[in-house]
Amino acid sequence: MPGPAFNRRRGLFIARPDHRRRQWRLTGGEVFPTIYPVEQARFLGIDLGRRRVGLALSDPSGLIARPLETITVTGYGDALDKILAAARENKVDGIVLGWPISMSGRPSESTLEVEAFADKLRASCAVPVYLEDERLSSHQALTILHAHGKKIKGNKDKLDRISAAIILQSFLDRRQMNIARDA
């Protein structure tokens, strides 16, 4: 079980593995959890809209999300076809769809539309489809654009794909916490 050790005099970590608890125990008694193995899986993140759909893709290890593209659609049927094509092209193991519940946690009209779309998506593809809370994802994406000196005008396509990456990263982080907890 390899891992770092720290010696205060030499500036190095000195630790011994505690195999029963899956931890590294330092000579001073401090404990560092072992990093658990990663389940390899690639996911497609979706920020669904009536006119634009933001897409994001995870790395093959399923740890990091990155914005992929924004597709312009004429309706949900068109969106379904283009999302399925993107999923096939990128060979994903799962699809994560942003779930727009209100700040109070109650479903809205768009929540019901996304749930109906998720049902159609599940019926049309062989990979699992997950719903992920997307509250404040567009606000976070807007903050990121402003931090990089970009204005919203002319950058709505960037906003949608960054929102999709935020939704996907939220799902990936929660998934990793569950894997680590269950290990």
N, C-alpha and C positions, 0 to 999 in steps of 0.2 A: 504494500500500500504506500506508494510514493507520496511525498508531500514536503513542504518547506519546514525548516527549523530555524529558530532564532537564538543566538547566543549574545547576551547583552554586551559582553566584553569584546567579542569579535564582530558584532553586528550581524549575526546569523541566527536563524531560527533553529532551535533544538526541540524536537518533539518525538513522541513515540505513538504509534497507532494503537487505538483502543478498539479492537475488532468487534468486541461485543456490542459496543454502542455506535459503531461507525463514526468515530470522531478521532481527531488528533488531540492528544493531551500534552500540553507544554509542561516543561519541568516545573514551572511556577504554579501549575494548577489550572491555567486558562484552557478553555476548550474551544476548538474550531471544528464545525461540522464538516464531514467529508462531502465532497462534491459528488453527486449521484450521476449515474450514466444518463445520457440523453437518448430519448426515443427518437429515431430518425423519422421525420414526417414533414412534408411540405404542404403549406396551407395557402389558400387564396382568400384574401380579405375583401369585403365588398361594402361600400357606402352607397346604398341604393337611393336613387332619385328619379323623379319623373322625366327629366331631360338629360341628366348626366349621371353616370355611374362611375365612382372612383374604385379602382382596383389596386390591391397591394399583394405582395408575394413574400412568403417567408423564405429563409435560406433552407437548404436541404435538412439541416438539423432541427428545424422548427424552433429556433431561438430568437431570431431577429427578423423583423418585418421591414420591408422597404416599399415605397410607393412604386407602382408599376405603370399604370396609365389611367386616363379618364376616357371613357367611351361615351359618345353621344347616342342617345336612343330616342325612338319615337313613341315607345310605350313599354309596358312590362313584358310583353311577348318578345319584342325585339331585344330587350335587356336579357331575357332568359337565354335566347339563342347566342348572344355575344358572350355571356358569362360562361356558358357551357363550352364554347369554342376556346376561351381563354383557359379554362380548367383542363381541357384536353391537351392544349398546346404546352402548358407548363407542367403537365403530369402531376397534379396535386393529389394529396391524400385526404383532403378535407376542405370544406368551404365554410368560411366564417362570415356571417351576414350581420351587419349592424342592426340592432333592435331598438327602434326609437320610442322608448317609454318616456313618459313625462317625468319632470323632476319630482313629482309627488309619488311616482311609482305606479300610477294608474295608466292603463292603456289609452291611446288616442286613436284617431282615425288612421293616421299613418302606421301605427303599431299593427292594426288589423290588416292593412294592405301588405306590410312586410311579412307578417305571419302567413298570409295567403300565398305570397310569392315564395316563401320558404317551403311551403307544402308542394308547390309546383316544381320547385328546384329539386326537392327530395325525390319526387316521382320521376324526374327526368335524368338523374345521374346516379352513378353507382357509389359515389363517395359520400360520407356523412356530411350533413349540413348542420352547423351550429349557429345559434343566435347569441350575439354578444351585445351587452348594454352599450349604447353609443352616446349616452348623455355627455354633453359638453365636448365631444370629439371635434366638432366643427369649430368651437370656440378655441380649443387647444391648437388646431391647425391654423386658425387665424392669427393666434399669438405667435406661432412659429414663423409665419409669413412676415408679420410685422417686425419680428426680431431680425429677420434677414433683409429688412428694408424694402419689402415688396408691398405693393398696394393690392387691394382686393380686385379692383377693376382690371380686367384682362387676365387675371390669375385664378379664376374660378375653377378651371380644370385642375390646377395645382392643389387648390384647397380641397377638392373632392378626393384626390388620390392620397393626399397627406392624411385626411380624415380616415380613409380606409386603412392606412398604415397604423394609425393610432388605435383603431378598433382591433386590428389584427394583433398588434403588440400587446394590448390588454389581454386578449385571449391567450396568447402564447405565455405571458407571464403567469397568469392564473393556472394554466396547464402545467407549467414547470413546478409551481408551488405544490400542486396536487401530486405530481410524480415524486417529488422529494419527500412529501409527507407520507406517502404510501410505501416508500422504499424502506 
